[in-house]
Amino acid sequence: MITDEMVEKALEAAEDAYPESKRSDMRAALEAVAPLLIAQGLREAAEIATEEFDPWRFILARAQELDPK
């Protein structure tokens, strides 16, 4: 669950990065992606819970998501 504190911290970080943006726009964007982040976290938790979990494959896959190069 996304808490107000989490949203507040994300908004502060976004304001530092994009000072010209409106706070309401940033909150709407966070609320739009929150369900996707939660679903991704649940998928990752399920994968980690299996005995077949390979931490290096997991780390490399995450690194490739962040920087495909």
Backbone atoms as SQL, in Angstrom:
CREATE TABLE atoms (id INTEGER PRIMARY KEY, chain TEXT, resi INTEGER, resn TEXT, atom TEXT, x REAL, y REAL, z REAL);
INSERT INTO atoms VALUES
  (1, 'A', 1, 'MET', 'N', 0.837, -1.171, 0.000),
  (2, 'A', 1, 'MET', 'CA', 0.000, 0.000, 0.000),
  (3, 'A', 1, 'MET', 'C', 0.890, 1.246, 0.000),
  (4, 'A', 2, 'ILE', 'N', 0.534, 2.207, -0.807),
  (5, 'A', 2, 'ILE', 'CA', 1.263, 3.464, -0.878),
  (6, 'A', 2, 'ILE', 'C', 0.727, 4.392, 0.213),
  (7, 'A', 3, 'THR', 'N', 1.612, 4.824, 1.087),
  (8, 'A', 3, 'THR', 'CA', 1.200, 5.703, 2.183),
  (9, 'A', 3, 'THR', 'C', 1.410, 7.169, 1.807),
  (10, 'A', 4, 'ASP', 'N', 0.789, 8.050, 2.577),
  (11, 'A', 4, 'ASP', 'CA', 0.979, 9.486, 2.351),
  (12, 'A', 4, 'ASP', 'C', 2.442, 9.880, 2.531),
  (13, 'A', 5, 'GLU', 'N', 3.112, 9.228, 3.473),
  (14, 'A', 5, 'GLU', 'CA', 4.532, 9.525, 3.699),
  (15, 'A', 5, 'GLU', 'C', 5.361, 9.162, 2.468),
  (16, 'A', 6, 'MET', 'N', 5.069, 8.025, 1.856),
  (17, 'A', 6, 'MET', 'CA', 5.784, 7.617, 0.651),
  (18, 'A', 6, 'MET', 'C', 5.540, 8.612, -0.476),
  (19, 'A', 7, 'VAL', 'N', 4.291, 9.029, -0.620),
  (20, 'A', 7, 'VAL', 'CA', 3.951, 10.010, -1.655),
  (21, 'A', 7, 'VAL', 'C', 4.669, 11.325, -1.378),
  (22, 'A', 8, 'GLU', 'N', 4.702, 11.737, -0.131),
  (23, 'A', 8, 'GLU', 'CA', 5.361, 12.996, 0.233),
  (24, 'A', 8, 'GLU', 'C', 6.848, 12.958, -0.117),
  (25, 'A', 9, 'LYS', 'N', 7.521, 11.854, 0.202),
  (26, 'A', 9, 'LYS', 'CA', 8.944, 11.730, -0.117),
  (27, 'A', 9, 'LYS', 'C', 9.167, 11.737, -1.627),
  (28, 'A', 10, 'ALA', 'N', 8.309, 11.043, -2.358),
  (29, 'A', 10, 'ALA', 'CA', 8.431, 11.020, -3.817),
  (30, 'A', 10, 'ALA', 'C', 8.175, 12.401, -4.406),
  (31, 'A', 11, 'LEU', 'N', 7.198, 13.108, -3.861),
  (32, 'A', 11, 'LEU', 'CA', 6.909, 14.466, -4.337),
  (33, 'A', 11, 'LEU', 'C', 8.083, 15.407, -4.077),
  (34, 'A', 12, 'GLU', 'N', 8.694, 15.286, -2.913),
  (35, 'A', 12, 'GLU', 'CA', 9.849, 16.129, -2.602),
  (36, 'A', 12, 'GLU', 'C', 10.990, 15.855, -3.572),
  (37, 'A', 13, 'ALA', 'N', 11.232, 14.580, -3.861),
  (38, 'A', 13, 'ALA', 'CA', 12.290, 14.228, -4.810),
  (39, 'A', 13, 'ALA', 'C', 11.961, 14.744, -6.207),
  (40, 'A', 14, 'ALA', 'N', 10.703, 14.626, -6.606),
  (41, 'A', 14, 'ALA', 'CA', 10.292, 15.103, -7.929),
  (42, 'A', 14, 'ALA', 'C', 10.391, 16.623, -8.013),
  (43, 'A', 15, 'GLU', 'N', 10.041, 17.313, -6.942),
  (44, 'A', 15, 'GLU', 'CA', 10.141, 18.777, -6.942),
  (45, 'A', 15, 'GLU', 'C', 11.590, 19.229, -7.084),
  (46, 'A', 16, 'ASP', 'N', 12.504, 18.481, -6.464),
  (47, 'A', 16, 'ASP', 'CA', 13.925, 18.816, -6.602),
  (48, 'A', 16, 'ASP', 'C', 14.386, 18.614, -8.044),
  (49, 'A', 17, 'ALA', 'N', 13.900, 17.547, -8.673),
  (50, 'A', 17, 'ALA', 'CA', 14.313, 17.234, -10.043),
  (51, 'A', 17, 'ALA', 'C', 13.608, 18.108, -11.073),
  (52, 'A', 18, 'TYR', 'N', 12.345, 18.418, -10.828),
  (53, 'A', 18, 'TYR', 'CA', 11.538, 19.191, -11.780),
  (54, 'A', 18, 'TYR', 'C', 10.828, 20.328, -11.049),
  (55, 'A', 19, 'PRO', 'N', 11.549, 21.386, -10.702),
  (56, 'A', 19, 'PRO', 'CA', 10.938, 22.458, -9.904),
  (57, 'A', 19, 'PRO', 'C', 9.779, 23.171, -10.599),
  (58, 'A', 20, 'GLU', 'N', 9.712, 23.106, -11.925),
  (59, 'A', 20, 'GLU', 'CA', 8.640, 23.802, -12.642),
  (60, 'A', 20, 'GLU', 'C', 7.322, 23.026, -12.664),
  (61, 'A', 21, 'SER', 'N', 7.344, 21.775, -12.252),
  (62, 'A', 21, 'SER', 'CA', 6.133, 20.950, -12.278),
  (63, 'A', 21, 'SER', 'C', 5.195, 21.305, -11.132),
  (64, 'A', 22, 'LYS', 'N', 3.915, 21.050, -11.361),
  (65, 'A', 22, 'LYS', 'CA', 2.915, 21.278, -10.314),
  (66, 'A', 22, 'LYS', 'C', 2.824, 20.052, -9.419),
  (67, 'A', 23, 'ARG', 'N', 2.618, 20.283, -8.157),
  (68, 'A', 23, 'ARG', 'CA', 2.517, 19.198, -7.173),
  (69, 'A', 23, 'ARG', 'C', 1.358, 18.260, -7.502),
  (70, 'A', 24, 'SER', 'N', 0.233, 18.801, -7.945),
  (71, 'A', 24, 'SER', 'CA', -0.924, 17.952, -8.253),
  (72, 'A', 24, 'SER', 'C', -0.637, 17.037, -9.441),
  (73, 'A', 25, 'ASP', 'N', 0.131, 17.535, -10.414),
  (74, 'A', 25, 'ASP', 'CA', 0.506, 16.705, -11.561),
  (75, 'A', 25, 'ASP', 'C', 1.399, 15.551, -11.125),
  (76, 'A', 26, 'MET', 'N', 2.336, 15.851, -10.226),
  (77, 'A', 26, 'MET', 'CA', 3.253, 14.813, -9.756),
  (78, 'A', 26, 'MET', 'C', 2.505, 13.751, -8.952),
  (79, 'A', 27, 'ARG', 'N', 1.571, 14.173, -8.115),
  (80, 'A', 27, 'ARG', 'CA', 0.803, 13.212, -7.323),
  (81, 'A', 27, 'ARG', 'C', -0.024, 12.316, -8.238),
  (82, 'A', 28, 'ALA', 'N', -0.641, 12.891, -9.262),
  (83, 'A', 28, 'ALA', 'CA', -1.430, 12.099, -10.207),
  (84, 'A', 28, 'ALA', 'C', -0.549, 11.072, -10.918),
  (85, 'A', 29, 'ALA', 'N', 0.652, 11.472, -11.278),
  (86, 'A', 29, 'ALA', 'CA', 1.571, 10.540, -11.936),
  (87, 'A', 29, 'ALA', 'C', 1.958, 9.406, -10.994),
  (88, 'A', 30, 'LEU', 'N', 2.232, 9.730, -9.737),
  (89, 'A', 30, 'LEU', 'CA', 2.586, 8.696, -8.762),
  (90, 'A', 30, 'LEU', 'C', 1.427, 7.725, -8.538),
  (91, 'A', 31, 'GLU', 'N', 0.225, 8.264, -8.438),
  (92, 'A', 31, 'GLU', 'CA', -0.939, 7.405, -8.235),
  (93, 'A', 31, 'GLU', 'C', -1.190, 6.513, -9.449),
  (94, 'A', 32, 'ALA', 'N', -0.823, 6.983, -10.625),
  (95, 'A', 32, 'ALA', 'CA', -1.014, 6.180, -11.834),
  (96, 'A', 32, 'ALA', 'C', -0.054, 4.997, -11.885),
  (97, 'A', 33, 'VAL', 'N', 1.175, 5.181, -11.423),
  (98, 'A', 33, 'VAL', 'CA', 2.157, 4.099, -11.514),
  (99, 'A', 33, 'VAL', 'C', 2.194, 3.217, -10.275),
  (100, 'A', 34, 'ALA', 'N', 1.601, 3.645, -9.181),
  (101, 'A', 34, 'ALA', 'CA', 1.650, 2.868, -7.941),
  (102, 'A', 34, 'ALA', 'C', 1.161, 1.431, -8.109),
  (103, 'A', 35, 'PRO', 'N', 0.013, 1.179, -8.756),
  (104, 'A', 35, 'PRO', 'CA', -0.425, -0.212, -8.913),
  (105, 'A', 35, 'PRO', 'C', 0.569, -1.068, -9.700),
  (106, 'A', 36, 'LEU', 'N', 1.237, -0.463, -10.680),
  (107, 'A', 36, 'LEU', 'CA', 2.234, -1.203, -11.452),
  (108, 'A', 36, 'LEU', 'C', 3.435, -1.560, -10.591),
  (109, 'A', 37, 'LEU', 'N', 3.857, -0.634, -9.748),
  (110, 'A', 37, 'LEU', 'CA', 4.988, -0.902, -8.867),
  (111, 'A', 37, 'LEU', 'C', 4.652, -1.984, -7.845),
  (112, 'A', 38, 'ILE', 'N', 3.443, -1.945, -7.334),
  (113, 'A', 38, 'ILE', 'CA', 3.007, -2.965, -6.376),
  (114, 'A', 38, 'ILE', 'C', 2.959, -4.331, -7.047),
  (115, 'A', 39, 'ALA', 'N', 2.400, -4.399, -8.245),
  (116, 'A', 39, 'ALA', 'CA', 2.322, -5.671, -8.972),
  (117, 'A', 39, 'ALA', 'C', 3.716, -6.210, -9.266),
  (118, 'A', 40, 'GLN', 'N', 4.632, -5.342, -9.665),
  (119, 'A', 40, 'GLN', 'CA', 5.999, -5.777, -9.935),
  (120, 'A', 40, 'GLN', 'C', 6.646, -6.314, -8.664),
  (121, 'A', 41, 'GLY', 'N', 6.442, -5.642, -7.552),
  (122, 'A', 41, 'GLY', 'CA', 6.998, -6.105, -6.288),
  (123, 'A', 41, 'GLY', 'C', 6.452, -7.458, -5.871),
  (124, 'A', 42, 'LEU', 'N', 5.161, -7.683, -6.093),
  (125, 'A', 42, 'LEU', 'CA', 4.556, -8.977, -5.765),
  (126, 'A', 42, 'LEU', 'C', 5.109, -10.085, -6.654),
  (127, 'A', 43, 'ARG', 'N', 5.296, -9.786, -7.939),
  (128, 'A', 43, 'ARG', 'CA', 5.880, -10.783, -8.853),
  (129, 'A', 43, 'ARG', 'C', 7.296, -11.133, -8.419),
  (130, 'A', 44, 'GLU', 'N', 8.073, -10.112, -8.077),
  (131, 'A', 44, 'GLU', 'CA', 9.446, -10.347, -7.647),
  (132, 'A', 44, 'GLU', 'C', 9.487, -11.128, -6.340),
  (133, 'A', 45, 'ALA', 'N', 8.595, -10.826, -5.421),
  (134, 'A', 45, 'ALA', 'CA', 8.546, -11.562, -4.156),
  (135, 'A', 45, 'ALA', 'C', 8.207, -13.025, -4.395),
  (136, 'A', 46, 'ALA', 'N', 7.281, -13.288, -5.310),
  (137, 'A', 46, 'ALA', 'CA', 6.921, -14.672, -5.624),
  (138, 'A', 46, 'ALA', 'C', 8.098, -15.401, -6.250),
  (139, 'A', 47, 'GLU', 'N', 8.838, -14.717, -7.112),
  (140, 'A', 47, 'GLU', 'CA', 10.001, -15.341, -7.743),
  (141, 'A', 47, 'GLU', 'C', 11.082, -15.646, -6.713),
  (142, 'A', 48, 'ILE', 'N', 11.309, -14.717, -5.802),
  (143, 'A', 48, 'ILE', 'CA', 12.326, -14.902, -4.771),
  (144, 'A', 48, 'ILE', 'C', 11.944, -16.040, -3.827),
  (145, 'A', 49, 'ALA', 'N', 10.655, -16.230, -3.610),
  (146, 'A', 49, 'ALA', 'CA', 10.183, -17.258, -2.682),
  (147, 'A', 49, 'ALA', 'C', 10.372, -18.674, -3.211),
  (148, 'A', 50, 'THR', 'N', 10.581, -18.832, -4.500),
  (149, 'A', 50, 'THR', 'CA', 10.753, -20.174, -5.053),
  (150, 'A', 50, 'THR', 'C', 12.164, -20.675, -4.801),
  (151, 'A', 51, 'GLU', 'N', 12.324, -21.972, -4.806),
  (152, 'A', 51, 'GLU', 'CA', 13.644, -22.568, -4.601),
  (153, 'A', 51, 'GLU', 'C', 14.535, -22.394, -5.823),
  (154, 'A', 52, 'GLU', 'N', 13.949, -22.070, -6.959),
  (155, 'A', 52, 'GLU', 'CA', 14.705, -21.944, -8.199),
  (156, 'A', 52, 'GLU', 'C', 15.233, -20.528, -8.413),
  (157, 'A', 53, 'PHE', 'N', 15.184, -19.709, -7.411),
  (158, 'A', 53, 'PHE', 'CA', 15.591, -18.312, -7.547),
  (159, 'A', 53, 'PHE', 'C', 17.090, -18.204, -7.783),
  (160, 'A', 54, 'ASP', 'N', 17.460, -17.479, -8.832),
  (161, 'A', 54, 'ASP', 'CA', 18.860, -17.223, -9.159),
  (162, 'A', 54, 'ASP', 'C', 19.118, -15.728, -8.960),
  (163, 'A', 55, 'PRO', 'N', 19.778, -15.356, -7.878),
  (164, 'A', 55, 'PRO', 'CA', 19.938, -13.926, -7.593),
  (165, 'A', 55, 'PRO', 'C', 20.692, -13.169, -8.679),
  (166, 'A', 56, 'TRP', 'N', 21.674, -13.793, -9.320),
  (167, 'A', 56, 'TRP', 'CA', 22.431, -13.078, -10.353),
  (168, 'A', 56, 'TRP', 'C', 21.572, -12.811, -11.579),
  (169, 'A', 57, 'ARG', 'N', 20.744, -13.755, -11.953),
  (170, 'A', 57, 'ARG', 'CA', 19.843, -13.535, -13.090),
  (171, 'A', 57, 'ARG', 'C', 18.876, -12.406, -12.763),
  (172, 'A', 58, 'PHE', 'N', 18.401, -12.395, -11.538),
  (173, 'A', 58, 'PHE', 'CA', 17.484, -11.355, -11.076),
  (174, 'A', 58, 'PHE', 'C', 18.162, -9.978, -11.110),
  (175, 'A', 59, 'ILE', 'N', 19.376, -9.893, -10.597),
  (176, 'A', 59, 'ILE', 'CA', 20.122, -8.627, -10.572),
  (177, 'A', 59, 'ILE', 'C', 20.409, -8.143, -11.987),
  (178, 'A', 60, 'LEU', 'N', 20.834, -9.055, -12.867),
  (179, 'A', 60, 'LEU', 'CA', 21.120, -8.668, -14.250),
  (180, 'A', 60, 'LEU', 'C', 19.865, -8.211, -14.981),
  (181, 'A', 61, 'ALA', 'N', 18.756, -8.894, -14.755),
  (182, 'A', 61, 'ALA', 'CA', 17.499, -8.498, -15.399),
  (183, 'A', 61, 'ALA', 'C', 17.097, -7.097, -14.947),
  (184, 'A', 62, 'ARG', 'N', 17.237, -6.809, -13.667),
  (185, 'A', 62, 'ARG', 'CA', 16.887, -5.478, -13.163),
  (186, 'A', 62, 'ARG', 'C', 17.829, -4.424, -13.746),
  (187, 'A', 63, 'ALA', 'N', 19.112, -4.737, -13.819),
  (188, 'A', 63, 'ALA', 'CA', 20.074, -3.785, -14.381),
  (189, 'A', 63, 'ALA', 'C', 19.762, -3.492, -15.847),
  (190, 'A', 64, 'GLN', 'N', 19.349, -4.519, -16.594),
  (191, 'A', 64, 'GLN', 'CA', 19.005, -4.318, -18.003),
  (192, 'A', 64, 'GLN', 'C', 17.740, -3.484, -18.151),
  (193, 'A', 65, 'GLU', 'N', 16.810, -3.602, -17.226),
  (194, 'A', 65, 'GLU', 'CA', 15.613, -2.752, -17.260),
  (195, 'A', 65, 'GLU', 'C', 15.997, -1.289, -17.071),
  (196, 'A', 66, 'LEU', 'N', 16.930, -1.046, -16.163),
  (197, 'A', 66, 'LEU', 'CA', 17.330, 0.325, -15.864),
  (198, 'A', 66, 'LEU', 'C', 18.213, 0.920, -16.950),
  (199, 'A', 67, 'ASP', 'N', 19.075, 0.082, -17.536),
  (200, 'A', 67, 'ASP', 'CA', 19.978, 0.556, -18.591),
  (201, 'A', 67, 'ASP', 'C', 20.151, -0.557, -19.618),
  (202, 'A', 68, 'PRO', 'N', 19.334, -0.565, -20.676),
  (203, 'A', 68, 'PRO', 'CA', 19.367, -1.649, -21.667),
  (204, 'A', 68, 'PRO', 'C', 20.712, -1.827, -22.368),
  (205, 'A', 69, 'LYS', 'N', 21.586, -0.833, -22.312),
  (206, 'A', 69, 'LYS', 'CA', 22.901, -0.942, -22.955),
  (207, 'A', 69, 'LYS', 'C', 23.742, -1.908, -22.184);
